[in-house]
Amino acid sequence: MLAFSGPAWAAEPLGFKGHTIGASNVAITQDPRFDCRAVRTPTADQVCSLRPREQETIAGVAVTSLYYHYDRARLTGITLTLPESHFQTVTQALQAKYGPPQVQAEKVKNLKGEVYENRTLTWRQENARLEAQRYAGRLDQSLIRLSDEAAAERIRQRRSQAPARDL
């Protein structure tokens, strides 16, 4: 009888530097490298961003921007951008950690009409999704996004049940 335990990466929770979906905001809100503020977005009531002149890396690559999204002090998402020239390095590291992704490709054009292939790599676990998008709004910028797939609906339902504040 053969037993199959699956790949080693299957148990590794999707996250960034130990921060996973549902994690407390304490570590980031107490880190002086981050500026946190109240927001009202579909997936968050607080966003913490890396302050100007502060540095963070992913797979040894310096990120251009980094945002942690929280709802009720629990992590609902992480968004970071990096130079597109390092997309391959970062996605290879993500594949080594999380295994093979789903890959989707689409054609995009610049203002000169030149065509490029925009690849999006996606990993999923339970309600968490990690996406790596080669071109994110610009041809020189890539995007890595970790998100709680159920957050928007959960927050929408909660907010719709809240009493009006102007009564």
N, C-alpha and C positions, 0 to 999 in steps of 0.2 A: 504494500500500500504506500503510495506517495502522498506526502503532505506538501501543500504549497502555502507559504506564508506571505507571498507578495513582496514587492520591492521595498527596500529599507526606507525610501523616502515617503511612503504612503502615510506613515504615522507623524511625520514632521508637520506641525501646524503652520499654515500660511501666516507670515508675519514679516516684520522688519526690525532687526536688532532686538528681538525678544518681545516686541509689542505685537500682540495678536488681537483679533476681533474680540471685543468684550472686555479687554484689559482696562484697568483703572487709569484715570488721567493723572494720578499723583506724580509719577516719575517725570512726565513731560511738563506739567504745570510748575513743578519745583525746579526744573532745569533752567538756569538763567540764559541759556542759549535760545530759548523759545519765548515768543510773545503770544499770549493767549487772549482771546476776546470772545464775547458773547455774539452769537449769530442766530439767524433763524432760516436755515436752509432745509431742504427736504430730508437730509440725513444727519443733521447736527444742530446742537444748540451752543456749541463751543468749537472754535478752531484755534489751533496752536501752530504758528509758523516759525521756521528757523529765522532768527534775526539776521539783518544785513551784516555782512562781514564774518558771520559764523560759518563753519564748515561741517559738512557731513558727507559720508561716502556710502556707496553701495558697490560691492565687489571691487573695491579699490578705486572706484571712479567718483570724483567729486560731483555732488548733485547741484543743480542750478537752483532748485526750490524744493521745500519739504513742508507738507502740511499734515497735521493729525486732526481728524474730525471726531468729535465726541458728542454723544447724546446722554444726558443724565450721568455724566462723568465716566461713561463707558465708550471705548473705542468703536467707532462705526466705519472708519476708513482712514487710509493713508494715501496721499498723493505726492509723488515726487517727479521732478523733471530732471533730465540730464542731457548732455550733448549727444546728438544722434550718432556721432562718430564712435561712441562707446556702447551703442545698443547691443552689438554682438557680444561684447565682453560680459555685459550684465545679464543678458538672456542665457548665455552659456552657464553662468554661475547659478541662475535660477533653475535651469534644467538639471544641473548637478544636485541641487538641494531638493527639488520637488518632483523631478521626473519629467517625462515627456508631456508637453502641453498640447492643447488643441490649437491648431494654427489656422488663421483666416487671413486671406490676402485680398486686397482691393487695389485698383489703380487710382492714383491721384496725379493731378497735373499742377505744375507751377504756373505763374502768370505768363511765361513764355510758351506754354503749351507742352513742355517737356513732361513725359510720363514717368512716374516712379511707382514701384510696388510697395505699398504700405502693408506690413505684416503686423498682426495682432496675435500674441501668444496668450493663452488663457489656461489657468489652473483653477480647479474648483475643489472645495472640501465643504461638506455640509452647507452652511449658509455663507461661506466665505468664497470670494472670487479674487484672484490675482491676475491682472492684465498688464502686459507689456506691449505698448504701441510704438512702432518704429517712428512714425511721423505724427507729431501731436500739434496740429495747428500751423506748424512751420516745418520746413525740410531739415532744419538744423537742430531740432528738439525732439526728444523721445519722452514718453510718459510711462511711469509705473504706477499702477493704482491697485490698492487692496481695499476691498469693500465688503460690507455686510449686506448680502443681497436682500435680506428681509427688513433692513432698517427703515427704508423710505415708507413702506406700507405700515409698519408698526408705529412710526412717528406720526404719520398722517392720521391713523385711527385715533391715537391718543389726543392729538391736537383738535380733532373734530369733536371730541367728547368734552373738551374743556369749556367751562362757562365763559361767556363774553365778559371782558374786563371793563367794559364801558357802561355797565348797568348799575 
